[in-house]
Amino acid sequence: MSAGARAVKWIVVVTAIMAWVLLHVWLRTETVRTGYAVRAGERRREVLIEDNRHLRMQLSSLRSVDRLEALARDELDLSVALLARTVTDRESVAVRPPGHGREMELAGARVLDRD
């Protein structure tokens, strides 16, 4: 074998080894990068699950019958008896809840307050 052929052979071998090393390093880097992305996604999922749990608890408390009755009584001046009454759409009802002397419209029904 001539010196030129031997040099070409060594160049091919060294190039192949370098290509394999570079491929190996690239694959390891991508594996680590993918692992970080997966972990970040898992953390985000955990945060969203916790947020969902908090929002469900908040929704449950906002829908609480006791809370709604307190709002109706304190802010809308409705009595418990008026809260329990069902008024159908467009039915004219004369109800005199305690408190104000004004007429109110409620779901298309006429509601009269105490004078």
C-alpha positions in Angstrom: 0.0 0.0 0.0 1.3 3.4 -0.9 1.7 6.3 1.5 -1.1 8.2 -0.2 -3.5 5.3 0.1 -2.6 4.9 3.8 -3.3 8.6 4.4 -6.7 8.4 2.7 -7.5 5.3 4.8 -6.6 7.1 8.0 -8.6 10.2 7.0 -11.7 8.0 6.3 -11.3 6.2 9.7 -10.8 9.4 11.7 -13.7 11.1 9.9 -16.0 8.2 10.6 -15.0 8.2 14.3 -15.5 11.9 14.5 -18.9 11.6 12.8 -19.9 8.9 15.3 -18.7 10.9 18.3 -20.6 14.0 17.0 -23.7 12.0 16.4 -23.5 10.5 19.9 -23.0 13.9 21.6 -25.9 15.4 19.6 -28.2 12.5 20.5 -27.3 12.8 24.2 -27.8 16.6 24.1 -31.3 16.1 22.5 -32.2 13.4 25.1 -31.3 15.8 28.0 -33.2 18.7 26.3 -36.2 16.5 25.7 -36.1 15.4 29.4 -36.1 19.0 30.5 -39.1 19.8 28.3 -41.0 16.7 29.6 -40.3 17.8 33.2 -41.4 21.4 32.5 -44.6 20.0 31.0 -45.2 17.8 34.0 -44.8 20.8 36.3 -47.2 22.9 34.3 -49.7 20.0 34.4 -49.4 19.9 38.2 -49.9 23.6 38.5 -53.0 23.5 36.2 -54.5 20.6 38.2 -54.0 22.5 41.4 -55.5 25.7 39.9 -58.5 23.6 38.7 -58.9 22.2 42.2 -58.9 25.7 43.7 -61.3 27.0 41.1 -63.7 24.1 41.7 -63.6 24.9 45.4 -64.2 28.6 44.8 -67.1 27.7 42.4 -68.6 25.5 45.1 -68.4 28.2 47.7 -69.9 30.8 45.3 -72.8 28.5 44.6 -73.4 27.8 48.3 -77.0 28.1 49.3 -76.1 29.9 52.6 -74.0 32.5 50.7 -76.7 33.1 48.1 -79.4 33.5 50.8 -77.2 36.0 52.6 -76.6 38.0 49.4 -80.4 38.0 48.7 -81.2 39.0 52.2 -78.5 41.6 52.7 -78.0 43.2 49.3 -81.4 42.7 47.7 -83.5 43.0 50.8 -85.4 39.8 50.0 -86.9 37.7 52.7 -86.7 34.0 53.2 -90.4 33.6 52.3 -89.9 35.5 49.1 -86.8 33.4 48.2 -88.8 30.2 48.7 -91.6 31.4 46.4 -91.4 30.2 42.8 -92.6 32.8 40.2 -93.3 31.5 36.7 -92.5 33.6 33.7 -95.1 36.4 33.0 -97.2 35.5 36.1 -98.4 38.7 37.9 -97.8 38.2 41.6 -98.4 40.7 44.4 -95.9 40.0 47.1 -95.1 42.3 49.9 -91.7 41.5 51.3 -90.6 43.4 54.4 -88.8 46.7 53.8 -89.3 49.1 51.0 -92.5 50.6 49.5 -91.6 50.3 45.9 -92.8 48.0 43.0 -90.3 45.6 41.5 -90.2 43.6 38.3 -88.9 40.1 38.9 -88.5 37.7 35.9 -91.4 39.3 34.0 -93.7 39.2 37.1 -94.8 42.2 39.0 -93.7 42.2 42.7 -95.0 44.8 45.1 -93.1 45.8 48.2 -94.7 46.9 51.5 -95.9 50.5 51.6 
